[in-house]
Amino acid sequence: MKPRIAIAPLLLSIFLISCGGSDSSSQEASTSSQAEQSTQNQSGLSDFELEHGIGPVTEPLNLDDEIDADLAEQGRSIFAMKCEACHAMESRMVGPAQGDVTSRRSPEFIMNFILNPSGMTSEHPVGKELLQEYMTPMPFQNVSEEEARAVLEYFRQYAANK
């Protein structure tokens, strides 16, 4: 009889461990999923801000399909004066290449990054990633919203002519 008594607690222990292991894996997966959700929610950014950046552009832009050549030329001049020291259109420099930025980012994101670079690199996940990659924060170049819109139009024209 003693062998049966010794086996019973062993089998009970194995049963409890195997059941507990399954529950703990489910709990770990659930906890991991909850942690991911809370990390996303902890950013404190709205869905619009996550997609379009943090800054003065808080609503979707209404852009014409047709490029405004005069506005694009103004944007080219502004880019040459305030941006070319760190950005090229086709190659990485201090900052990322800008020739394809309109295919990578929304117009609102582009303008918000130009208008609020410190806010973007300190609060937005993409801005933080860019800062880590390029190791140099983008300075604010004292650009008005109208000037940022002109630079955006230059980017749109450049992309359309590629």
C-alpha positions in Angstrom: 0.0 0.0 0.0 2.8 2.4 0.7 3.9 2.5 -3.0 0.3 3.6 -4.0 0.3 6.4 -1.4 3.6 7.7 -2.6 2.6 7.7 -6.2 -0.7 9.6 -5.6 0.9 12.8 -4.4 3.4 12.6 -7.2 0.7 12.3 -9.8 -1.3 15.1 -8.1 1.8 17.3 -8.2 2.4 16.6 -11.9 -1.2 17.3 -12.7 -1.2 20.6 -10.8 2.1 21.7 -12.3 1.0 20.9 -15.8 -2.4 22.7 -15.3 -0.7 25.6 -13.6 1.9 25.9 -16.3 -0.8 26.2 -19.0 -2.6 28.8 -16.9 0.6 30.8 -16.3 1.4 30.8 -20.0 -2.0 32.1 -20.7 -1.6 34.7 -18.0 1.8 35.7 -19.3 0.4 36.1 -22.8 -2.5 38.1 -21.4 -0.2 40.2 -19.3 2.1 40.8 -22.3 -0.8 41.8 -24.5 -2.1 44.2 -21.8 1.4 45.7 -21.4 1.6 46.3 -25.2 -1.8 48.0 -25.1 -0.9 50.1 -22.0 2.4 51.2 -23.7 0.5 52.3 -26.7 -2.0 54.2 -24.6 0.7 55.7 -22.4 2.0 57.7 -25.3 -1.0 60.0 -24.7 -1.3 60.7 -28.4 -4.6 60.7 -30.3 -4.9 58.5 -33.4 -4.5 61.7 -35.5 -1.3 62.6 -33.7 0.1 59.1 -34.1 -0.5 59.2 -37.8 0.1 62.8 -38.6 2.4 64.1 -35.9 2.3 66.6 -33.0 2.1 70.3 -33.9 -0.1 73.0 -35.2 -1.6 71.0 -38.0 -4.4 69.3 -36.2 -6.8 68.6 -39.1 -6.4 66.9 -42.4 -5.0 69.2 -45.1 -7.1 69.7 -48.3 -4.4 69.5 -51.0 -5.2 69.9 -54.7 -4.1 67.1 -56.9 -2.4 69.7 -59.1 0.9 71.0 -57.8 1.1 74.8 -57.3 4.3 75.6 -59.2 4.7 79.1 -57.6 4.3 77.7 -54.1 6.7 74.8 -54.9 9.3 77.3 -56.1 8.9 79.2 -52.8 9.3 75.9 -51.0 12.5 75.1 -53.0 14.0 78.5 -51.9 13.1 77.9 -48.3 14.5 74.4 -48.4 17.7 75.6 -49.9 18.1 78.3 -47.3 17.0 76.5 -44.1 17.2 72.7 -44.8 19.9 71.8 -47.2 22.7 72.1 -44.6 21.3 68.8 -43.1 19.0 67.3 -45.8 19.6 66.3 -49.4 16.8 65.1 -51.6 18.4 61.8 -52.6 20.9 60.9 -50.0 21.3 60.7 -46.2 23.2 63.5 -44.6 22.9 64.7 -41.0 19.1 64.0 -41.5 17.2 61.7 -43.8 16.8 62.2 -47.6 13.7 64.1 -48.4 13.0 63.1 -52.1 10.6 60.4 -51.1 9.3 61.8 -47.9 5.8 62.3 -49.3 5.5 58.5 -49.9 6.7 57.7 -46.4 4.8 60.4 -44.4 1.5 62.2 -44.5 1.4 65.9 -45.5 0.3 66.8 -42.0 3.2 64.8 -40.5 5.7 66.5 -42.7 4.4 70.0 -41.8 4.2 69.1 -38.0 7.8 67.9 -38.1 9.0 71.1 -39.7 7.0 73.3 -37.4 7.5 71.3 -34.1 10.7 69.3 -34.4 11.5 69.3 -30.7 8.0 68.1 -29.8 8.1 65.4 -32.4 11.5 64.1 -31.3 10.6 64.1 -27.6 7.0 62.9 -27.7 6.2 61.1 -31.0 7.4 57.5 -31.5 8.6 58.1 -35.1 10.4 61.3 -34.0 12.1 59.4 -31.2 13.2 56.7 -33.7 14.5 59.2 -36.1 16.5 60.9 -33.3 18.0 57.6 -32.3 18.9 56.8 -35.9 20.4 60.2 -36.8 21.7 61.1 -33.4 21.1 64.9 -34.0 17.9 66.7 -33.2 16.4 68.8 -35.9 16.4 72.4 -34.9 13.4 74.7 -35.4 14.3 77.0 -38.3 11.8 79.7 -37.5 9.5 78.5 -40.3 5.9 79.8 -40.4 3.0 77.5 -41.2 2.8 79.1 -44.7 6.5 78.4 -45.3 6.2 74.8 -44.2 3.3 74.4 -46.6 5.5 75.8 -49.4 8.2 73.2 -48.5 5.6 70.5 -48.5 4.5 71.6 -52.0 8.2 71.5 -53.1 8.4 67.9 -51.8 5.2 67.0 -53.7 6.5 68.5 -56.9 9.9 66.8 -56.5 8.2 63.4 -56.0 5.8 64.0 -59.0 8.8 64.7 -61.3 10.8 61.7 -60.3 
